[in-house]
Amino acid sequence: MNTKARKEEYVGEVLSDGHLSLPESIRQKLSLKPSSVVKVVISLTGAETKSKTEAWKLFRSMGRTAAQGKLKNSAEEHDRYLYAKVSK
């Protein structure tokens, strides 16, 4: 029995039933049989990463496109306006 750890890296996808795709070439390289026990490490790439980046860009843009407020010095007077406390 070969106890030496072997690793292969590839880009796969999550299938509609929640299972992960495994290319035949990887299965053959590692001599995997049905019910083989393997360690899986997942990192997101591509669309998910782009989606997160776009979400942060949108979030950051919110302050730049906000309508002018009606309160003077709202940042400095935050506590007083919201909690009726005098700011220091």
C-alpha positions as CSV (number, residue, x, y, z in Angstrom):
1,M,0.0,0.0,0.0
2,N,1.4,3.4,-1.0
3,T,1.1,5.7,2.1
4,K,2.9,8.6,0.4
5,A,0.6,11.6,0.1
6,R,0.0,12.7,-3.5
7,K,-1.5,16.0,-4.5
8,E,-3.1,17.3,-7.7
9,E,-4.6,20.8,-8.2
10,Y,-7.3,21.7,-10.7
11,V,-10.2,24.1,-11.2
12,G,-13.5,22.4,-10.8
13,E,-17.1,23.4,-10.2
14,V,-19.8,22.7,-7.7
15,L,-22.5,20.7,-9.5
16,S,-26.2,21.4,-9.2
17,D,-26.6,18.6,-6.6
18,G,-23.8,20.1,-4.4
19,H,-21.2,17.6,-5.5
20,L,-17.8,18.6,-6.8
21,S,-16.6,17.8,-10.3
22,L,-13.4,15.7,-10.7
23,P,-11.7,15.4,-14.0
24,E,-11.0,11.9,-15.2
25,S,-7.3,12.8,-15.7
26,I,-7.0,13.6,-12.0
27,R,-8.8,10.5,-11.0
28,Q,-6.4,8.4,-13.1
29,K,-3.3,10.2,-11.9
30,L,-4.2,9.5,-8.3
31,S,-5.6,6.0,-9.0
32,L,-8.8,6.9,-7.3
33,K,-11.5,4.3,-7.0
34,P,-15.1,4.7,-6.0
35,S,-15.3,5.4,-2.2
36,S,-11.7,6.6,-2.0
37,V,-11.1,8.9,0.9
38,V,-9.5,12.2,-0.1
39,K,-8.8,15.5,1.5
40,V,-10.6,18.4,-0.2
41,V,-9.4,22.0,0.1
42,I,-11.6,24.6,-1.5
43,S,-10.8,28.2,-2.5
44,L,-13.1,30.4,-4.6
45,T,-11.9,31.7,-7.9
46,G,-13.3,33.6,-10.8
47,A,-16.8,34.8,-10.7
48,E,-17.2,34.6,-6.9
49,T,-14.0,36.8,-6.4
50,K,-15.2,39.3,-9.0
51,S,-18.6,39.4,-7.4
52,K,-17.1,40.2,-4.0
53,T,-14.9,42.9,-5.5
54,E,-17.9,44.5,-7.3
55,A,-19.9,44.4,-4.1
56,W,-17.2,46.3,-2.2
57,K,-16.9,48.9,-5.0
58,L,-20.7,49.5,-4.8
59,F,-20.6,49.8,-1.0
60,R,-17.7,52.2,-1.1
61,S,-19.5,54.3,-3.7
62,M,-22.5,54.9,-1.5
63,G,-21.0,57.7,0.4
64,R,-19.8,59.5,-2.7
65,T,-23.2,59.6,-4.2
66,A,-25.3,60.4,-1.1
67,A,-27.6,63.4,-1.0
68,Q,-26.4,66.4,1.0
69,G,-27.6,66.2,4.6
70,K,-29.6,68.8,6.4
71,L,-27.6,68.7,9.7
72,K,-24.5,70.9,10.1
73,N,-21.4,69.1,11.3
74,S,-23.2,65.8,11.5
75,A,-20.0,63.7,11.9
76,E,-18.8,65.9,14.8
77,E,-22.2,66.1,16.4
78,H,-23.2,62.4,15.8
79,D,-23.9,61.6,19.5
80,R,-25.9,64.7,20.1
81,Y,-28.0,64.3,17.0
82,L,-28.7,60.6,17.6
83,Y,-28.6,60.3,21.4
84,A,-29.1,63.9,22.7
85,K,-25.7,63.7,24.3
86,V,-23.1,66.4,24.1
87,S,-20.0,65.4,22.1
88,K,-16.6,66.1,23.6
